[in-house]
């Protein structure tokens, strides 16, 4: 490992290790806001980034920044993290990407109780990331969910017509060894398209879940659970995505849908989930109906929106361990819009190119797409990186945006 931002000599140094956090945050806006949320509330935050271009490494809120020589699946990872923990004298480790959660869960006994790992239990993590299991759980609990099954089951003799077209295909479990699909979602509107997709995944169809496609917008709910109960939730709707056909949200607006929050909490309680989770639904504003999609056992990609709307999710997560008696519900602002400038620029280019869309959707039109992009340059839409008192990460991201412009994929959590 090497340091890319020397440790600050703080005027008022935290002598209590519990108030010092090693945040494994990567290079993106999500990690930047984890650092900001913790530090603005009085904690000392040491950031682990992927490269010297990591946004958190350039934030005034990071007390130091580090790049590891090993990844979470490498044998050297445990020793490297332990060495950093001892050098910095931190009381907790807070990761954001699922790969780091997966590795640190297995290392929990090596660090705790002296150093707390902000990850769910192994059992809850595995349940939360098993889409096939969650579909069965939704049916049991009465949570709306699309009909579906594993790809190997669907393609078995005599079951090819068990589901109605169009269909959406996703990886069933990301955090296991073996085959994973190379996209977030793919669609089959005909049997020929389904057969073609099956040929691409013939070696691992048991790790692909297939569901009937339901139209709507993505509604994400960021949930904090403590002692089996909801502490707070913040949700948002994805307005622009990249790629267009099932990608991450690059422009969002905060909202409040109590029925979705209630069902998200029911699911998390059913798997004994503690800590932070992002629960995703498909929501149809025209009918107010929705279906469950998945649980992400981590901060959601729209964390900047959630925090700017009022839910200090990273700090409340830290409090749930070290000062639960001080936790409170923040006021959550509805209608706040934020975007990733580079991601939204790629959304515009994708609309102009005519990239593939989910079934039944239409491109917004070139003039309308350009007008939307320019309109949201105004102050009524906040940027995911820019803060007046912490501007440098935005300009770091702006330089990187040029390199990413025209790309057809986008990753904002480092998975």
N, C-alpha and C positions, 0 to 999 in steps of 0.2 A: 504494500500500500504506500501511497505517497500523499502528502498534504498539498492541496492546491490553493488553500487560503489559510495563512497562519492564524493560530489562536489569538483572539483578542484578549488584551489585558483589561478586564471589565472594571469600571469604577466601583461597582458593588458586586463583588464576585459571589456566586452561589456556593457556599461552603457545604450545603446539604446535597449529596449526590442525587437524592430523589428529585431535585429540581433541575437536573441536568439530563438531557435526552440525546441519545444517538439516533438520528432520524435517517433511515435508508430511503432516500427520496428520488434518486435518479436525476434526470436532466430537465424535466418538464414542469408545466404550470401546476400540476397537482402537488408535486413535491415541494415546489416553492411556497405554496399556500399552507402546507403542513408546517414548514419552518416559520412562516409569518405568524400563523395562529398561535403556536406555542410560545414564540419569543415575545410577541406583543402582550402576552399575558404573564410575563415575568420569568419565563424559563430560559435557561441556557441551552442552546440547540447547536449540536455539531452535525453537519450534513454529510452523508455519504452520497456522492454523485457518480455518474457513469464516466464523465469526462470533464475536462476543464471548461467546457461550454455549458455545464450544468447550471441552470438558472439560479438555483439555491446558492451555489458557490459565489455568486456575485451579489447576493442580497445583503443588505446591512443588518439583517436579522440573524444571519448565520454567524456563530462565534468562531467556527472553523469549517473547512470543507476538505473531504478526503476522497480519493479514488482507490478502490480495492484492486489488487492484482488477481483476485480469484472471483469466480461467480458462485451463486448459491448451490450449484450442483457439484462444485469442485471439492476435492478432499481437503484442500488447504483453507477453505472458507471459514471453518469453525475456529481454527487457530488465529486467523487474521482478524476476525471480528473480536475474539476474546482479547487479543493484544490491544486493539483500539479501545475497547471498553475499559481496560485497566489503565491505559495511558491517559484517557480523558476523564476517568473517574465518574462515569455516568451511572444513573440509577435505573435506566430503562432503555429499551431499544424499540423504535417504532418504524416498521417497514410499511411500504405501500403496495408493492407488486406481489402477486400471488406466489411467484417463485421464491421470493425471500421469506414470505410467511411460511411456505411449505418447509423450507430448510430450517428456519428458526424454531418451528414447532418441535421438530425432531431433536433440536439442541436445547430445549427448554430446561431440562434438569441440569445441564452444564452451567447455566447462568442463574436460575432462580434458586432461592428467594432473594439473593443479594441484588440481582439485576432483573427487573421485570421485562418480559417479552409481551408486547402488545399485539398478540395474535390469538385467535380462538383456539379451543381445544382441538386435538387431532380428530376426534370423532365428529365434532360439529363442522370442522373445516371440510372433511371428506363428504359429509352429507350435503353441505351447502354447495359443493362443486359438482355434485352428481345430478345432472339434469333429468336422467331417467327416474331416479329415486324421488326427486322433487315433484315430478309430474304425478306419480302415484300418491304422494302426500297431499297434493292439491285436491285430487279427486276425493281422498279420504276426508279432508277438512271442508270441502265445499268451496274452495277457492277457484274462481274461473280460470281455466287453462285450456289450451288447444289440445285436441286429440292427437296422440302421437305414439311412437314406439321406436325402438332401436332399428337402425337400417338393416342389420342382419335379420331381424324378425320380419320386417316389411318385405324383404326380398325372398324370404323362404317360400317354398312351393305353396301356391294357393292363397297367399296373403297380399299379392300385388295390388289388389283393389281395396284393401282394408281402410285406407285413408283417402280423402277426397282432395284432388288437385285444386289449386296449386299447393305445393309443399315447400317448407323451409328446412334446411339441413344445417346442423351445428355440431361442433365437437361435444361429446357427452361429458368427458372429464379431461380437463387440461393438465392437471398435475399428476399424471401417471406416465410411466415409461410406455412407449408405444406410439402408434400413429395418431396424428391430429390433423384436422383439415387445415389447409393453408389460408383460410379466410374466416371472418367472423360468422358469415351466413351465406348460403347459396340457395337458389330457388329453382324448383322444377315445376313448370307449368304444363308439361306434357310427360307422358310415359317415356318417350324417347330421351328427354332431358334427364329424367330420373335414372334411366339405365346408363346414360353417359356419366353422370355423377357417381353412380355405383362403381363403374369401372375404375374411376380414379381412386376409390377408397376400398377396393376389393380386399386389401390386406388387413383392414381394421374396421369393418362395418359395425362391429359390436361397440365401438367407441364413437359412433355417430348417432345422434338422435334426430328423428324426422317428425315434424309436426305439420298439421294443417295450417296454412297461412291465414292470418286475420289482419285486415287493414287497420291502420291507426298510426298514432305517433308514439314514440318512446317516452314513457314516463318513468323517471328514476327517483327512488326514495332512499335517501341516506338516513340510516337508522342507528341509534346508539342504544344498546341494551345493557342493563346493569342489574344484577341479582334477579334476572328473569323478567324484568319489567322495562318498558319503554322510558328512556330518559328524554329524548327529543328526536324529532324527525324533520328533515327538510327535503322537499321534492322539487323537481324541475322537469320541464318538457324539452326534448331535443327538437329544435327547429331546423337545423342544418346538420347533415352528417357527412362524413368522409371515410370510406367511399360512399357513394349515394345508395348503393344496394346493400345496406346493412353495415354501417361503419360506426365510428365513435362520434359523439356529439361535439361539433365544433362551434355551434351557437345554441344557446339555451335561454329559457325564461323560467323563473321560479314560479311555483304554483302551490296549491294546497288541495289535495284530494283525500278527504278523510277515509273514504272506503278503501282506497289503495293502501294507505298507511295501516289501517286496521288489519287488512289481510297480510301485509308484510310482517307485522308483529306476530300474528298467529303462526305464520310459517317459522319465524325465528324461534318462537317459544317451543314449537314442536320438535326442533332439533337441538334444544338447550343451548342456543347461541348466546354468547356473551361478547360484548365489544361492538366494534363498528362493522356495518355491512351496507352494501348497496343492493337494493331489490328493484328489479326492472320489470315493467309491465308494458303491454301495448294498450293504448287508450284511444278510444274513438270519441272525440269531442262532440260529434253530431248526435250520438246516442247515449253518451255517458257510460258506455260499457267498456270493459277491459278484460284482458287475460294476463296471467302471470307468464313471465319469460324465464328469468333466472335470478339467482343470488350471487353476488360477488362479495367474497369475504374480505373486504378491504374498503378503503376510501374509493368513492366513485370517481369517474373521469370528470364529472361536473363539480368537483369539490370547490373550485373557485367561485362558482355561482352560489353554492350553498353557504359558504363563509361570508361572501359579500352580502347575501340576503339576510344574514344575522345568526346563523347556526355555526358557532365556533367548534366544529366537530373534533378536530385534533386536540384542542385544549380540554374539551369536555371528556374526551376519551382518557387523557392523562389524569384528569381529576377523578374519574371513576375508580382509579387504582389508588391514588395517593391522598386525595381529600374529597371523598364522596359526599361528605356532609355539606360541602360548599357548592355542589352542582346545582344549577338552576336552568330553567328553560329560557333560551334567548328569544327575543321578539323576531319573528321571521317575516320578511317583507315579500309579498307576492307581486309578480309583474316585473321583477328585476331581470334585465337581459344582459348577458355577457357572451363574449366570443373569443376564440383563438384566432388572431389575425391571420396567421399563416394557414391554419386549417380552413378558415372561411374563404381565403383566396383560392385554395385548391378546390373548395366546393363550387366557387364561381366557374373555375376552369372546367370542372367536371360537367356542370350544366351546359356550358358553351360547347363542349365536346360531344355532349349527348351520351354520357356514360350510362351503363345499365342501371335500372331502377328496380325496386321491389314490384311484385305483380300488381297491376291495376293503377300504378301511379304514373303521372305524366310530368315531363320537364316543365319548369315554370316559365320558360321562354327566355330568350337571350336578353332582351331589354329589361324585363322584370328582374332577372337574376342580377344584372349589373346595377339596377336601381336599388335592390335590396342590399347588395354589398356596400354601395356608397352611402346609403341611408344609415346603415349601422356603423359608419365611421364617426357619427355624431356622438356627443356626450351622453345621450340617452342610452347608449349601449356601452357597457364597460369592457375594457380589455382584460383578458385572463391573467396578464402579467403586470400591467402598468399600475404603479402607485406613485403619487407625487413625492412621497417621502422615501420611496425605494425604487427609483426609475431604472437602475442599471440592468436588472434582469430583462426588462422589455427590450432594450437595445441589443442585448446579447441574443435574444430570441429573434429580433428583426434581422440580424445578420444571418442567422441559421435559416430563416424563412426563405431566403433567396435560393439556398441549396435544395430546399424541400419543394419549391414551387414546381407544380406540374406533376408531383408524385400522386399515385393513385391509392396510397394507404396512409394511415395515420395512427400513431400510438401515443397515448397521453399518460399512461400509467407505468410503462416500462415492463409490461408482461412479455 
